Amino acid sequence: MIEIEPLTNGIAARIHGIDLASELAGSLEKQVDTQIEAAWQQHPILVFGDQNALTTEAQVAFVEGFAKVIEERLPGDQHSFVSNQDGHGVDSMTEGYREGPLTPHMDYTYTPFPADVISLFAVDVPQNGTTTRFYDNARPLKIMPRALRAQIEAYTIFCAHDLAAMKPDARPAFEGRTDPAAPTQSHIWPMVRSHPKRRDYKTLVCTLQQTERIMELSDEERGDPKSRAMLTRIFDEYLYVPENEYVHQWEVGDLVIWDNLGVQHARDACPPSEGARNFRRVAGCDAGNAIEDTVAFLGLTAASDAFS
């Protein structure tokens, strides 16, 4: 029998009493699978500690229970690495992506295919520790004034990827693009969206890293003061506040899986001088592959070139 421990206002839950490697070797027992599904419906982040024996194949198999696993780096590879070290298939990535800070975001909102789920498995953790910060997209809608919620439910947002600079710490609504004239991969979403996989569950879509402007409040190409003022209010008063945040302190052997539409994630800088930070990543999306969309937009021949 597994134990479910809610964390930080229920944003996350730690799952005790399970060895996923052993369970998955014979497929999850129905009872265990039912318990995990129940926890997932209540908490958009699940934390499994002490999973040191978890193989790549087992991680892929586990994520497949949540969504179709996507190939993010190389054709045929259903996993990739988030690492501040050479190797691990990240040599061609910019320093920003490898070791720089990431402003809060959901992966791939600048495409029609934001990931459904993301999982990270901690292979190496710096001696002084490392964290990932998560922010709940649903809770702000429950606590903000009804008039404000009704107002933003009528808005749409322009999500963009600054391809001229590829800045993982981007703040496009407040800093603009590096080159406003450059082609920019983008997608327009409702500011408040019904979750495609959770019944009666609505979430904010706007993020600090990828939201450039609110369309209905924008008269200029990159968003006017009214758009910035509204985003500032949402960010500072409801979204990026301590009571809406779960901070995960990583340990070797941790597996964390989260609902990419339900929560946003961010990190501080993690320079190699502080120690190896190597996480194995497996992500899933039932609607499509955002990396393939990016490769097509850039006119590239391989996904491994998309972040170089």
C-alpha positions as CSV (number, residue, x, y, z in Angstrom):
1,M,0.0,0.0,0.0
2,I,1.5,3.3,-1.0
3,E,1.1,6.5,1.0
4,I,0.3,9.9,-0.5
5,E,1.7,13.0,1.3
6,P,0.3,16.3,0.1
7,L,2.9,19.1,-0.2
8,T,2.4,22.9,-0.3
9,N,-1.3,23.5,-0.5
10,G,-1.8,20.3,-2.5
11,I,0.2,21.6,-5.5
12,A,2.5,18.5,-5.2
13,A,2.3,15.1,-3.5
14,R,5.1,12.8,-2.4
15,I,4.4,9.2,-3.0
16,H,5.9,6.8,-0.4
17,G,6.2,3.1,-0.4
18,I,6.8,2.3,-4.0
19,D,9.8,1.1,-6.1
20,L,8.8,2.0,-9.6
21,A,11.6,-0.1,-11.2
22,S,10.3,-3.2,-9.6
23,E,6.6,-2.4,-10.2
24,L,7.1,-1.5,-13.8
25,A,9.2,-4.7,-14.5
26,G,5.9,-6.6,-14.1
27,S,3.6,-3.6,-15.0
28,L,2.0,-1.7,-12.2
29,E,-0.5,-3.6,-10.1
30,K,-4.0,-2.4,-10.7
31,Q,-4.4,-1.2,-7.1
32,V,-1.1,0.8,-7.3
33,D,-2.0,2.2,-10.7
34,T,-5.4,3.3,-9.3
35,Q,-3.8,5.0,-6.3
36,I,-1.3,6.9,-8.5
37,E,-4.1,8.0,-10.9
38,A,-6.1,9.3,-7.9
39,A,-3.1,11.2,-6.7
40,W,-2.5,12.6,-10.1
41,Q,-6.1,13.9,-10.4
42,Q,-5.7,15.8,-7.1
43,H,-2.1,17.0,-7.5
44,P,-0.4,18.3,-10.7
45,I,3.0,17.3,-9.4
46,L,4.0,13.8,-8.1
47,V,7.3,13.2,-6.4
48,F,8.8,9.7,-6.1
49,G,12.0,9.6,-4.0
50,D,14.6,6.9,-3.7
51,Q,14.1,5.5,-7.3
52,N,17.8,4.9,-7.8
53,A,17.3,1.7,-9.9
54,L,14.9,3.4,-12.4
55,T,16.1,2.8,-15.9
56,T,15.4,4.9,-19.0
57,E,13.1,2.2,-20.3
58,A,11.1,2.2,-17.0
59,Q,10.9,6.0,-16.9
60,V,9.5,5.9,-20.5
61,A,7.1,3.2,-19.6
62,F,5.8,5.2,-16.6
63,V,5.3,8.4,-18.6
64,E,3.5,6.4,-21.3
65,G,0.8,5.9,-18.7
66,F,0.1,9.6,-18.8
67,A,0.6,10.6,-22.4
68,K,2.3,9.6,-25.6
69,V,6.1,10.0,-25.2
70,I,7.7,12.4,-27.6
71,E,11.1,12.4,-29.2
72,E,12.7,15.7,-28.2
73,R,16.3,15.5,-29.3
74,L,17.0,12.7,-31.8
75,P,14.7,10.5,-33.8
76,G,14.1,7.3,-31.9
77,D,15.2,8.7,-28.6
78,Q,12.4,8.9,-26.2
79,H,14.5,10.6,-23.5
80,S,16.9,13.5,-23.3
81,F,19.0,15.1,-20.6
82,V,18.9,18.4,-18.8
83,S,22.5,18.9,-17.8
84,N,25.1,21.5,-17.0
85,Q,27.9,19.2,-18.1
86,D,29.5,18.2,-21.4
87,G,28.1,15.1,-23.0
88,H,24.6,13.8,-22.3
89,G,23.6,15.0,-25.8
90,V,23.6,18.7,-24.7
91,D,27.0,19.8,-26.1
92,S,25.4,21.9,-28.8
93,M,23.0,23.7,-26.5
94,T,23.7,27.3,-25.5
95,E,25.1,28.0,-22.0
96,G,21.8,29.6,-21.1
97,Y,19.9,26.3,-21.6
98,R,22.5,24.2,-20.0
99,E,23.3,26.2,-16.9
100,G,21.4,29.5,-16.9
101,P,18.3,30.5,-15.0
102,L,14.9,29.7,-16.4
103,T,12.0,32.1,-15.9
104,P,8.7,30.5,-15.1
105,H,7.1,28.7,-18.1
106,M,5.2,25.8,-19.5
107,D,7.1,24.0,-22.2
108,Y,6.2,24.7,-25.8
109,T,3.3,27.2,-25.4
110,Y,4.7,29.0,-28.4
111,T,3.5,26.0,-30.5
112,P,0.2,24.2,-30.9
113,F,1.6,21.3,-28.9
114,P,2.5,22.2,-25.3
115,A,3.6,19.1,-23.5
116,D,1.0,17.3,-21.4
117,V,3.5,15.8,-18.9
118,I,7.1,16.2,-18.1
119,S,9.3,14.0,-16.0
120,L,12.8,14.5,-14.6
121,F,14.9,11.8,-13.0
122,A,17.9,13.1,-10.9
123,V,21.1,11.3,-11.9
124,D,23.5,13.8,-10.4
125,V,22.8,16.6,-8.0
126,P,25.4,19.3,-6.9
127,Q,26.7,18.9,-3.4
128,N,25.1,22.1,-2.2
129,G,21.8,21.1,-3.8
130,T,19.6,22.4,-6.5
131,T,15.9,23.2,-6.8
132,T,13.1,23.6,-9.3
133,R,10.2,26.0,-8.5
134,F,6.7,25.2,-9.6
135,Y,3.6,27.5,-9.7
136,D,0.0,26.4,-9.8
137,N,-1.9,27.6,-12.8
138,A,-5.4,26.7,-11.4
139,R,-5.3,28.2,-7.9
140,P,-5.0,31.9,-8.9
141,L,-8.3,31.6,-10.8
142,K,-10.0,30.4,-7.6
143,I,-8.8,33.2,-5.4
144,M,-8.9,36.3,-7.6
145,P,-11.9,38.6,-7.6
146,R,-14.8,37.3,-9.8
147,A,-14.7,40.5,-11.9
148,L,-11.0,40.1,-12.7
149,R,-11.5,36.4,-13.6
150,A,-14.4,37.3,-15.9
151,Q,-12.3,40.0,-17.5
152,I,-9.3,37.8,-18.3
153,E,-11.5,34.9,-19.5
154,A,-12.3,37.1,-22.5
155,Y,-8.6,37.6,-23.3
156,T,-6.2,35.8,-25.6
157,I,-2.4,35.9,-25.3
158,F,0.4,35.9,-27.8
159,C,3.1,33.4,-26.8
160,A,6.4,33.7,-28.5
161,H,9.9,32.1,-28.7
162,D,12.6,34.7,-29.2
163,L,14.6,32.7,-31.8
164,A,17.0,35.6,-32.4
165,A,18.5,35.1,-28.9
166,M,17.0,31.8,-27.5
167,K,16.9,33.3,-23.9
168,P,15.7,30.9,-21.3
169,D,15.4,33.8,-18.8
170,A,13.2,35.8,-21.3
171,R,10.6,38.3,-20.1
172,P,9.1,39.2,-23.5
173,A,6.2,41.3,-22.2
174,F,8.6,43.6,-20.4
175,E,11.8,43.4,-22.4
176,G,10.6,42.9,-26.0
177,R,12.3,40.7,-28.5
178,T,16.0,40.9,-29.3
179,D,15.1,41.6,-33.0
180,P,11.5,42.6,-33.5
181,A,11.8,42.1,-37.2
182,A,13.0,38.5,-37.0
183,P,10.6,35.7,-37.7
184,T,9.3,34.4,-34.4
185,Q,7.7,31.1,-33.6
186,S,4.4,31.9,-31.9
187,H,0.9,30.7,-31.0
188,I,-2.2,32.4,-29.6
189,W,-4.0,30.8,-26.7
190,P,-6.9,31.8,-24.5
191,M,-5.6,33.4,-21.3
192,V,-7.8,31.0,-19.3
193,R,-8.0,27.6,-20.8
194,S,-10.1,24.5,-20.0
195,H,-7.7,21.7,-19.2
196,P,-7.9,19.1,-22.0
197,K,-7.4,16.2,-19.6
198,R,-8.9,17.3,-16.3
199,R,-12.7,17.6,-16.0
200,D,-14.0,21.0,-14.8
201,Y,-10.5,22.3,-14.4
202,K,-9.4,25.7,-15.8
203,T,-5.9,27.1,-15.8
204,L,-4.0,30.2,-16.6
205,V,-1.8,30.0,-19.7
206,C,0.2,33.2,-19.4
207,T,3.9,32.8,-18.4
208,L,6.8,35.1,-17.7
209,Q,9.1,33.4,-20.2
210,Q,6.8,33.0,-23.2
211,T,3.9,35.4,-23.0
212,E,4.5,38.6,-25.1
213,R,1.2,40.4,-24.8
214,I,-2.5,40.2,-24.2
215,M,-4.0,40.6,-27.7
216,E,-7.1,42.6,-26.6
217,L,-5.0,45.1,-24.7
218,S,-2.4,45.6,-27.3
219,D,-2.2,48.4,-29.8
220,E,1.5,48.1,-30.5
221,E,3.4,45.3,-32.1
222,R,4.9,44.1,-28.8
223,G,2.2,45.0,-26.4
224,D,1.2,48.3,-24.8
225,P,1.1,49.5,-21.2
226,K,-2.3,48.1,-20.6
227,S,-1.2,44.6,-21.5
228,R,1.9,44.9,-19.4
229,A,0.0,46.3,-16.4
230,M,-2.5,43.4,-16.5
231,L,0.2,40.8,-16.8
232,T,2.1,42.4,-13.9
233,R,-1.0,42.2,-11.8
234,I,-1.6,38.6,-12.5
235,F,2.0,37.6,-12.1
236,D,2.7,39.7,-8.9
237,E,-0.5,39.3,-7.0
238,Y,-1.7,35.8,-7.9
239,L,0.7,33.6,-9.9
240,Y,4.3,34.1,-8.7
241,V,3.6,34.4,-5.0
242,P,5.0,32.1,-2.2
243,E,1.6,30.6,-1.3
244,N,1.2,29.5,-5.0
245,E,4.7,27.9,-5.2
246,Y,6.2,24.5,-4.6
247,V,10.0,24.3,-4.4
248,H,11.5,20.9,-5.0
249,Q,14.8,20.3,-3.4
250,W,16.4,17.6,-5.5
251,E,18.0,14.4,-4.3
252,V,19.7,11.7,-6.4
253,G,17.1,9.1,-7.3
254,D,14.2,11.5,-7.3
255,L,11.6,11.2,-10.1
256,V,9.3,14.1,-10.4
257,I,6.5,14.1,-13.0
258,W,4.2,17.1,-13.5
259,D,1.3,18.4,-15.5
260,N,2.9,20.9,-17.9
261,L,-0.5,22.6,-18.4
262,G,-1.4,22.6,-14.7
263,V,1.8,24.1,-13.4
264,Q,4.7,26.3,-14.5
265,H,8.4,25.5,-13.6
266,A,11.5,27.6,-13.2
267,R,15.1,27.3,-11.9
268,D,18.0,29.4,-10.7
269,A,21.4,29.3,-12.5
270,C,23.3,26.1,-12.0
271,P,27.0,26.7,-13.2
272,P,29.2,23.6,-13.7
273,S,31.5,24.9,-11.0
274,E,28.9,24.1,-8.4
275,G,28.8,20.4,-9.4
276,A,27.1,18.1,-11.9
277,R,23.4,18.7,-12.4
278,N,22.2,15.8,-14.6
279,F,18.5,15.0,-15.0
280,R,17.1,12.5,-17.4
281,R,14.0,13.9,-19.1
282,V,11.0,12.1,-20.6
283,A,8.0,14.1,-21.8
284,G,4.7,13.3,-23.3
285,C,2.0,15.0,-25.5
286,D,-1.0,13.3,-27.1
287,A,-1.7,16.1,-29.6
288,G,1.7,16.2,-31.4
289,N,5.4,17.0,-31.1
290,A,6.4,20.6,-30.5
291,I,10.0,19.9,-31.4
292,E,8.9,18.8,-34.9
293,D,6.9,22.0,-35.2
294,T,10.0,24.0,-34.2
295,V,12.2,22.1,-36.7
296,A,9.8,22.8,-39.5
297,F,9.5,26.5,-38.5
298,L,13.3,26.9,-38.5
299,G,13.8,24.8,-41.7
300,L,16.2,22.4,-39.9
301,T,16.8,18.8,-40.7
302,A,17.1,17.5,-37.1
303,A,15.7,18.2,-33.7
304,S,19.2,18.1,-32.3
305,D,19.9,21.4,-34.1
306,A,16.8,23.2,-32.6
307,F,18.6,24.4,-29.5
308,S,22.2,24.9,-30.7
